[in-house]
Amino acid sequence: MTKPFSQACENNKHAILKVLSNAFKACEKVLEIGSGTGQHAVFFAKHLPYLEWHCSDQPQYHEGINAWLNDEKLNNVRAPVNLTIGKDPLPDISAQGVFSANTAHIMQRNEVARLMRDVSGWLPLGGVFCQYGPFTIDGEFSSQSNIDFHASLIKRGCGGYRDINELKEWSEGLVLANIHQMPANNLLLEWHKEA
């Protein structure tokens, strides 16, 4: 099959890698929730060779993810497992890190709440959750383009932007350690699991 391609993944991968290189430096395994096209998985696994990168997503995306994995033939990235938030439990692996990009604004509000609770309960103490995408802060959008994109998401039936304060409410046990400013008015939220 022709490998799926996301221009957004291509545009943001270097900026995200810069944060992950530090955030995941004490991790051995990372679960990616919503591996999408598979581009991020192979790029990050290639540049963070000490990590074992575990892909997951809804079944309809597995063929595309596997196409990227088969082309790259990396020995530190694992084939995707089925994961639909609200339907499937997080996989039974002992990972110290979780990564998810551009999922929260696609999912419905109740699904994002479930995601945050699941990750909070699943990560071990000292674990790290890196969550990339567009968010609002105290109900405020950072640009007109974000306002327009949020409106288009709602029109398409997606959940739209989530506010960081909402995420904090749903994340018992997780502390928002850093908010990294990213290109194109996106953020990378770095959550730490604390006692």
Rosetta blueprint (number, residue, H / E / L):
1 M L
2 T L
3 K L
4 P L
5 F L
6 S L
7 Q H
8 A H
9 C H
10 E H
11 N H
12 N H
13 K H
14 H H
15 A H
16 I H
17 L H
18 K H
19 V H
20 L H
21 S H
22 N H
23 A H
24 F L
25 K L
26 A L
27 C L
28 E L
29 K E
30 V E
31 L E
32 E E
33 I E
34 G L
35 S L
36 G L
37 T L
38 G L
39 Q H
40 H H
41 A H
42 V H
43 F H
44 F H
45 A H
46 K H
47 H H
48 L L
49 P L
50 Y L
51 L L
52 E E
53 W E
54 H E
55 C E
56 S E
57 D E
58 Q L
59 P H
60 Q H
61 Y H
62 H H
63 E H
64 G H
65 I H
66 N H
67 A H
68 W H
69 L H
70 N H
71 D H
72 E H
73 K L
74 L L
75 N L
76 N L
77 V E
78 R E
79 A E
80 P E
81 V E
82 N E
83 L L
84 T L
85 I L
86 G L
87 K L
88 D L
89 P L
90 L L
91 P L
92 D L
93 I L
94 S L
95 A L
96 Q L
97 G E
98 V E
99 F E
100 S E
101 A E
102 N L
103 T L
104 A L
105 H L
106 I L
107 M L
108 Q L
109 R H
110 N H
111 E H
112 V H
113 A H
114 R H
115 L H
116 M H
117 R H
118 D H
119 V H
120 S H
121 G H
122 W H
123 L L
124 P L
125 L L
126 G L
127 G L
128 V E
129 F E
130 C E
131 Q E
132 Y E
133 G E
134 P L
135 F E
136 T E
137 I E
138 D L
139 G L
140 E E
141 F L
142 S L
143 S L
144 Q H
145 S H
146 N H
147 I H
148 D H
149 F H
150 H H
151 A H
152 S H
153 L H
154 I H
155 K H
156 R L
157 G L
158 C L
159 G L
160 G L
161 Y L
162 R E
163 D E
164 I H
165 N H
166 E H
167 L H
168 K H
169 E H
170 W L
171 S L
172 E L
173 G L
174 L E
175 V E
176 L E
177 A E
178 N E
179 I E
180 H E
181 Q E
182 M E
183 P H
184 A H
185 N H
186 N E
187 L E
188 L E
189 L E
190 E E
191 W E
192 H E
193 K E
194 E L
195 A L
